[in-house]
């Protein structure tokens, strides 16, 4: 039976964990009922006081299963749901469904061709090259013979990465983004390994430098393909140390990424992109330029930091989906940090052991206003729920299934 007392359109978050939790916190504080879809009964996001409806559905969520999930959620309200994807494959699937049932839901996702270009990294890097956007040198091996030929021409070490990240994650887990090949033999072996798992392969130049060379430009592009809200941040630490996800970061002035903002605006407007996005860059110490690594079109790690700083990307996307005027200022607080403590603990410990981080520098990095990935004084139950699950995963006889959002 529909909940007629709901004044605002509910939001449907496809995916739990930190994506579902913080989407619920951000939108729930605005008086929006949030429905979370997850495949885990013990998902800590479901314990948030802002989660008004819990939908448990076993994986995989293919096109037809996802339509069933959407229809099931729609029966709980008389209003059109505003739908957010939590992963790349869900963004891709939603972009296809959007063309089939455009009048039944408000999908916060771009058009199918655009999302395919962003999710498929082979298409993505080819698009960057075509549009003269700075990015790491990337090779696209066609087969094993092509790989053998390339192996004698490229410089090592080189990063062996998937074209479709979600397919790689299913085969190799969420704790790595690819493999580093230090020789011809390793390159060929990694190609064979990924190919055997039906994962399309790219070879990419490794840009040197630590986590502080990593920058993110985040925002929302409205129905007219205009950047309505933009926000910039810089990483402080990552885990794993070489090719990991951000564990500690802080907000920086948008003016620090002026050139990059112009490039992304030009690229996404050329692609007629609509939706939330996070563009990842790394500064190349050889020429001082920031090279574009990726653009995410779904919820990402630390997407809550802009909201805490005053640049509410998620709520702006909700407003635009309903045709409301977006109320946002170009100004936001800088120097605010976001901390994913469990991963940052591992990162800091290893950096200290390797002599790359002193105890005093660690202490200094923890000073200042911070947003915590799990803890919120106004929504504390998920924090305890997460650590109860964490203890079971670490010490219990039957670890719970783990999924992650990245970056």
QUINOR-V273365 format. One record per residue. OMEGA is omega in degrees with one decimal (NA if undefined). Layout:
BEGIN
omega: {OMEGA/OMEGA}
END
This chain:
BEGIN
omega: {-178.5/176.2/-174.7/-179.4/176.7/-177.7/-178.3/176.5/177.7/175.2/178.6/-178.2/179.9/-177.2/-179.6/-179.0/-174.8/177.9/178.9/-178.6/-174.5/172.4/177.9/-179.9/-176.4/-177.6/179.5/178.7/177.4/-179.8/-179.2/176.1/-177.1/174.7/179.6/176.3/179.7/177.7/-174.0/176.1/-175.5/178.6/-176.3/178.8/-178.4/-179.5/176.4/178.8/179.9/176.9/-174.7/176.9/-179.6/178.4/179.5/179.3/-177.5/173.9/2.5/176.7/177.3/-176.2/-173.9/176.6/-178.7/176.6/177.4/177.9/179.6/-179.5/177.7/179.6/-178.0/179.5/-177.9/-177.3/176.2/-177.8/178.1/179.9/172.5/-167.0/180.0/174.8/179.3/-178.8/-179.7/-177.3/176.6/176.4/180.0/-178.8/179.2/-179.9/177.3/178.9/-178.9/-179.9/-177.1/-176.8/-174.5/-175.0/-176.1/-177.5/168.9/-178.1/176.4/-178.5/-178.3/178.4/-172.5/-176.9/-179.9/-179.8/177.6/179.2/-179.1/-176.7/178.9/-172.1/174.6/176.7/-177.1/-177.6/174.5/177.0/178.0/179.6/-179.7/-178.2/175.8/176.2/-179.0/178.4/179.2/176.6/-172.7/178.8/-175.9/-179.2/-178.1/-176.6/-177.8/178.9/177.6/178.9/178.9/179.1/-179.9/-173.7/179.8/-176.1/-174.5/179.4/179.8/-1.1/178.0/-176.1/175.8/-172.5/-179.0/171.7/178.9/-173.2/-175.8/175.9/176.2/-179.4/179.3/-177.2/-171.3/177.2/-174.3/-174.2/176.7/-179.3/-178.4/-178.3/176.7/177.3/-178.7/-178.9/177.9/-177.7/-180.0/180.0/-178.9/179.7/179.1/177.1/-179.8/-179.6/-179.5/179.7/179.1/177.2/178.9/178.9/177.3/-167.6/171.0/170.7/-174.1/175.2/177.0/176.8/-177.6/177.8/-177.3/-173.7/-177.0/174.7/-179.2/-178.9/176.6/171.1/-173.5/179.7/177.4/175.7/-170.4/-175.8/176.7/179.3/178.8/177.2/-176.6/179.6/176.5/-174.2/-179.8/175.5/-179.8/178.7/173.8/175.1/176.1/173.0/-7.5/-167.3/-175.3/-177.9/-174.3/176.1/-179.0/177.5/177.1/179.5/177.3/-179.9/179.1/179.1/177.5/180.0/177.1/-179.1/-176.7/-178.7/-178.8/177.1/178.2/-180.0/-179.3/178.0/-178.9/-178.3/-175.6/175.8/174.5/179.9/-178.3/-175.5/173.8/176.4/175.3/-180.0/174.1/179.9/-177.4/179.6/169.3/-179.9/179.5/-177.1/-179.7/179.3/177.8/-177.6/175.0/-178.2/-178.9/-179.6/-169.9/168.2/178.7/-178.8/-179.7/178.4/-176.0/179.1/-179.3/179.0/178.1/-177.6/178.2/179.8/-179.3/-179.4/179.4/176.2/-169.8/-177.6/-175.0/-178.9/176.7/178.8/177.6/179.4/-177.3/178.1/-178.8/179.5/178.9/177.6/-179.4/179.9/179.4/177.3/176.6/-177.9/174.4/-178.2/177.1/-179.7/177.4/-174.5/172.6/-172.9/169.6/-166.2/-177.2/179.8/-179.1/175.9/179.0/179.4/-178.3/-179.1/-178.8/178.1/177.4/179.6/-179.7/179.4/-178.5/-178.9/177.3/178.9/179.5/178.1/176.7/179.9/-179.9/-178.0/-177.7/179.6/176.1/-180.0/-177.2/169.2/-177.9/-176.3/-174.8/-173.2/171.3/-176.6/-179.4/-179.7/-165.5/-174.1/178.4/178.3/179.5/179.0/179.5/-176.2/172.3/176.2/-179.0/178.6/177.9/179.5/-174.5/-172.0/-175.7/-178.6/-175.5/-177.1/178.4/178.0/-176.9/170.5/-174.9/159.2/-173.7/178.0/NA}
END
